[in-house]
Amino acid sequence: MLGSTHRLSAPNRPHNCLYVLSADGAVHTRYDERYLSRTKAEFLYSPGTRPVTFEVDGWRFGCALGMESTYPEVFAAYEQQDVDCVLLASSGDGDGDATAFARESEAHAAVNAFWVGFSVPPQAGAAATAGIVAPDGRWPARCAVGGGSALVTADLDEGSDAVRVAVSLARPWRRRAREQVRRATALTDARSTARGGF
């Protein structure tokens, strides 16, 4: 993946984007940041319009960018698309922002029972080092604090004891619960919608 801007036709501002490159270096797809800060939206970029997924060796990935870790709906949409991992890249404008984004990544991983690859520059802060969050919300791999550029890897193993409960039990249970809520909204019964009495 490569972070960049993608030019649009004049007079539209460009997209803030992540290019997903194939093994031969060609652009496979592009993710455009959808939830922009006020400054980005008013002065810098045009928002993207949809989530983007891609597959590598049978694993399904989604993309998020910038401050999108603050929007649970971004990650919920990827859970509905059955991704295994969301790759989040952010500059983390300051130690506080990057730290919050790291914590939010832990929560999104645990709530949705998928991995989150969290990428920030080394200067983002000690509490916000880049790494990989497992479906149970813990970090099996993380860059060293205070280090320069680094790369970490982790095995995405849905059968490991560490994530088995999150992936095999929690994920299906939550999907059933969400489906029950969707079915309930389709219920047409006056006794259900009348809230002013017994």
C-alpha positions as CSV (number, residue, x, y, z in Angstrom):
1,M,0.0,0.0,0.0
2,L,1.1,3.5,-0.7
3,G,-0.4,6.7,0.8
4,S,-0.9,9.5,-1.7
5,T,-3.3,12.0,-3.2
6,H,-5.4,11.1,-6.3
7,R,-6.1,14.0,-8.6
8,L,-9.6,14.6,-9.8
9,S,-10.9,16.7,-12.7
10,A,-10.8,20.5,-12.1
11,P,-12.2,22.1,-10.1
12,N,-12.6,19.2,-7.7
13,R,-10.0,18.7,-4.9
14,P,-8.1,15.4,-4.9
15,H,-8.8,12.4,-2.7
16,N,-6.5,11.5,0.2
17,C,-5.9,7.9,-0.7
18,L,-4.2,4.6,-0.2
19,Y,-3.1,2.8,-3.4
20,V,-3.2,-0.9,-3.1
21,L,-0.4,-2.3,-5.3
22,S,-0.2,-5.7,-6.8
23,A,2.9,-7.9,-6.6
24,D,4.2,-6.5,-9.9
25,G,3.8,-2.9,-8.7
26,A,0.6,-2.0,-10.6
27,V,-2.3,-0.3,-9.0
28,H,-4.8,-3.0,-8.0
29,T,-7.3,-0.6,-6.4
30,R,-7.5,2.6,-4.4
31,Y,-9.2,3.6,-1.2
32,D,-10.2,7.2,-0.7
33,E,-10.6,8.6,2.8
34,R,-14.3,9.1,3.4
35,Y,-14.5,10.8,6.8
36,L,-12.5,14.0,6.6
37,S,-11.6,16.5,9.3
38,R,-13.1,20.0,8.8
39,T,-9.8,21.3,7.5
40,K,-9.4,18.5,5.0
41,A,-13.0,18.8,3.8
42,E,-13.0,22.5,3.4
43,F,-9.5,23.1,2.0
44,L,-7.7,20.0,0.9
45,Y,-9.6,16.9,-0.3
46,S,-12.8,15.5,-1.7
47,P,-14.2,12.7,0.3
48,G,-14.3,9.1,-1.0
49,T,-17.6,7.3,-1.4
50,R,-17.3,3.7,-0.4
51,P,-15.3,1.1,1.5
52,V,-12.7,-0.9,-0.5
53,T,-11.7,-4.5,0.0
54,F,-9.1,-6.7,-1.6
55,E,-7.8,-10.2,-1.1
56,V,-4.3,-11.6,-0.7
57,D,-3.8,-15.4,-0.4
58,G,-7.4,-15.9,0.6
59,W,-7.4,-13.2,3.3
60,R,-9.8,-10.3,2.8
61,F,-8.6,-6.8,3.7
62,G,-10.3,-3.4,4.1
63,C,-8.7,0.1,4.2
64,A,-9.1,3.1,6.5
65,L,-7.2,6.3,6.5
66,G,-6.5,9.4,8.6
67,M,-8.9,9.9,11.5
68,E,-11.3,7.3,10.4
69,S,-10.5,5.2,13.5
70,T,-12.9,7.6,15.3
71,Y,-15.9,6.3,13.2
72,P,-17.1,2.9,14.3
73,E,-19.3,2.7,11.2
74,V,-16.2,2.4,9.0
75,F,-15.2,-0.8,10.8
76,A,-18.7,-2.1,11.1
77,A,-19.1,-1.9,7.3
78,Y,-16.0,-3.9,6.9
79,E,-17.3,-6.5,9.4
80,Q,-20.4,-6.8,7.3
81,Q,-18.2,-7.4,4.2
82,D,-16.5,-10.2,6.1
83,V,-13.0,-8.8,6.1
84,D,-10.2,-10.5,8.1
85,C,-8.2,-7.4,8.7
86,V,-8.6,-3.6,8.3
87,L,-5.4,-1.7,7.4
88,L,-5.5,1.8,9.0
89,A,-2.9,4.4,8.0
90,S,-2.7,7.7,9.8
91,S,-0.2,10.4,10.4
92,G,-1.6,11.0,13.9
93,D,-1.3,14.8,14.0
94,G,0.0,14.7,17.6
95,D,0.9,12.3,20.4
96,G,-2.7,12.6,21.7
97,D,-4.4,11.9,18.4
98,A,-2.2,8.9,17.5
99,T,-2.6,7.5,21.0
100,A,-6.4,7.8,20.7
101,F,-6.3,6.2,17.3
102,A,-4.2,3.3,18.6
103,R,-6.7,2.7,21.5
104,E,-9.7,2.9,19.0
105,S,-7.9,0.4,16.8
106,E,-7.8,-2.0,19.8
107,A,-11.5,-1.5,20.4
108,H,-12.5,-2.0,16.7
109,A,-10.5,-5.2,16.5
110,A,-12.1,-6.6,19.6
111,V,-15.7,-5.5,18.8
112,N,-15.6,-6.8,15.2
113,A,-13.3,-9.8,15.9
114,F,-10.8,-9.0,13.1
115,W,-7.2,-7.9,12.9
116,V,-6.3,-4.2,12.5
117,G,-3.0,-3.2,11.0
118,F,-2.2,0.2,12.6
119,S,0.3,2.3,10.7
120,V,1.7,5.6,11.9
121,P,5.1,7.4,11.4
122,P,7.7,6.8,14.1
123,Q,7.3,10.4,15.4
124,A,3.6,9.8,16.3
125,G,4.5,9.1,19.9
126,A,5.6,6.4,22.3
127,A,2.1,5.2,23.1
128,A,1.1,5.0,19.5
129,T,3.7,2.9,17.8
130,A,2.5,1.1,14.7
131,G,1.6,-2.6,14.9
132,I,-1.0,-5.3,14.5
133,V,-4.0,-5.7,16.8
134,A,-5.5,-9.2,17.0
135,P,-9.3,-9.9,17.1
136,D,-9.2,-10.1,20.9
137,G,-7.9,-6.5,21.1
138,R,-4.2,-7.2,22.1
139,W,-1.1,-6.4,20.1
140,P,0.8,-9.5,19.0
141,A,3.3,-7.3,17.1
142,R,4.3,-3.7,17.7
143,C,7.1,-1.4,16.6
144,A,9.7,-0.4,19.2
145,V,9.1,2.8,21.1
146,G,11.4,5.6,20.0
147,G,12.7,3.6,17.1
148,G,13.0,4.8,13.5
149,S,11.3,3.3,10.6
150,A,10.4,-0.3,11.3
151,L,8.3,-3.2,10.0
152,V,6.5,-5.8,12.1
153,T,4.7,-8.9,11.0
154,A,2.2,-11.3,12.7
155,D,0.6,-14.5,11.6
156,L,-3.1,-14.0,10.9
157,D,-4.2,-17.4,12.3
158,E,-7.9,-17.7,13.1
159,G,-7.4,-21.1,14.7
160,S,-4.8,-19.9,17.3
161,D,-5.9,-20.3,20.9
162,A,-5.3,-16.6,21.5
163,V,-8.1,-15.5,19.1
164,R,-10.2,-18.6,18.8
165,V,-13.0,-17.3,21.1
166,A,-13.1,-13.9,19.4
167,V,-13.2,-15.4,15.9
168,S,-15.1,-18.6,16.4
169,L,-17.6,-17.6,19.1
170,A,-17.9,-13.8,19.5
171,R,-18.0,-12.9,15.8
172,P,-20.8,-15.4,14.9
173,W,-22.7,-14.5,18.0
174,R,-22.5,-10.7,17.3
175,R,-23.6,-11.3,13.7
176,R,-26.7,-13.2,14.9
177,A,-27.5,-10.4,17.4
178,R,-27.2,-7.8,14.6
179,E,-29.4,-9.8,12.3
180,Q,-32.1,-10.0,15.1
181,V,-32.0,-6.2,15.4
182,R,-32.4,-5.9,11.6
183,R,-35.4,-8.3,11.7
184,A,-37.0,-6.5,14.6
185,T,-37.0,-3.2,12.6
186,A,-39.1,-4.9,10.0
187,L,-41.7,-5.9,12.5
188,T,-45.1,-4.4,11.9
189,D,-47.1,-4.6,15.1
190,A,-49.0,-1.7,16.7
191,R,-48.3,-3.1,20.2
192,S,-44.6,-3.0,19.4
193,T,-44.6,0.7,18.3
194,A,-47.0,2.1,20.9
195,R,-44.7,3.1,23.8
196,G,-47.2,5.0,26.0
197,G,-48.8,2.2,27.9
198,F,-48.8,-1.4,29.2
